[in-house]
């Protein structure tokens, strides 16, 4: 938490985050235009502090290095101290757009990426992603069902209502899970084509880094906008459940 507050304390770094909020995926050169009186090296130093705090992550597209805003640390700050007021601010959080696995779509196509660190084993994290008794406690009450074999169908359902359906594209427990994603909870999303959802689990000693990539949106579709506010809550709920054994409860303001 200290690194987040330290990163946010500087007005130049807040300005860089604001720029990424408005236009995610910018290069160093594009970000330098936000601080015209500062040297390129100075901007790089500010970006390094933001990366260390987890507020910015980078990914190369060809020869260009792009910077993306990560809202998960901000979500965790809100959940720790400001949960009573968190919900009104969720919509203001920018969605992090990054494809660490190298999507075949270029950098102009929209994507969401969320990165968080969880104190657990890869096996426990995989179970939390694929076991209905876990998902019902952090995924808006929805239980997931699948055999998790490549080519198998899956669904997240509340009772008899399937909120999300799709197909398992890759399953490499406990490291990687890739599925298609089709939303059904809102009739306004019915015409959107399926997108792709990837989970990458990286063991780091006593913890795991979880990277969630939601991509292959042809444009900023209704589904693209609909899922942006929900992913930070799901990531925070998953982390809380695995680290404390209790579901995350956010009071409505």
C-alpha positions, 0 to 999 in steps of 0.5 A: 500500500505504501508504494501506491500512496508514494506513487500518487503523491507526485502531481507529475505521476498523477498527470501521467495516470490521468493521460493513461486514463484518457488514452490507454496504451501510450508509448513513452514518446506520447507520454512525454508530451504530457510533461513537455518541460521534463526530460525523457529520462525524467518521465521514465523515472516517474513511470518506473515508480508507477510500475513499481507500485503496480499502477502501470504495466508495460507490454511491447507491440513490435518495436514499441513499448506501450504503457497501461493503467492497472486499477487493481491496486486502487480497488484494493485501497478502496476495499481496505479503507473506503469500502462503504464508498467504493461502488460509486467510484468503480465506474471511474476506474480505468480498465487496464488494457494489456495483452501480455501473451501477444494477441494476434490483434494489434494494439489498436484493438481494445482489451482489458488486463488485470494483474494482482498478487495473491498469497496462495499456491498455484493449485489453490488459485486454479481451484478457486478459478474452476471450482463452483464452490469457490466462484459462487463466493466472489463471482457475483454469486455465479457457480462455474461448471465445466470439465475444463478439457480443451473444447469443452463448454463452460458456464457461470450460472445463478440457479438456472440462469446462465450469465456467461457461456463459452468454450475452453480453448486451453487448459494447463492446470495450474498455470494457464486457462483460456476460454471464449466469453459470451455474456447473457446477463443483459439483452443489450449484449446479445448481439456481441460476438464472443471474446476471449478470456485468459488467466495466467498463474505465475508462482512467486515464492509464497505468492502467485501473480494472476494476470487476467486478459480479456481481449479479441473485441473487434471494437469497444462493444457493449460487452467490452464496456460492461465487463470493465467495472466488474473485473476489479471487483472479481479480482479483489474478491478472489484475492480476499477469499484466498488470503482470508477464507472469507468473501469480500463484502462491500457495503453500498454507500 
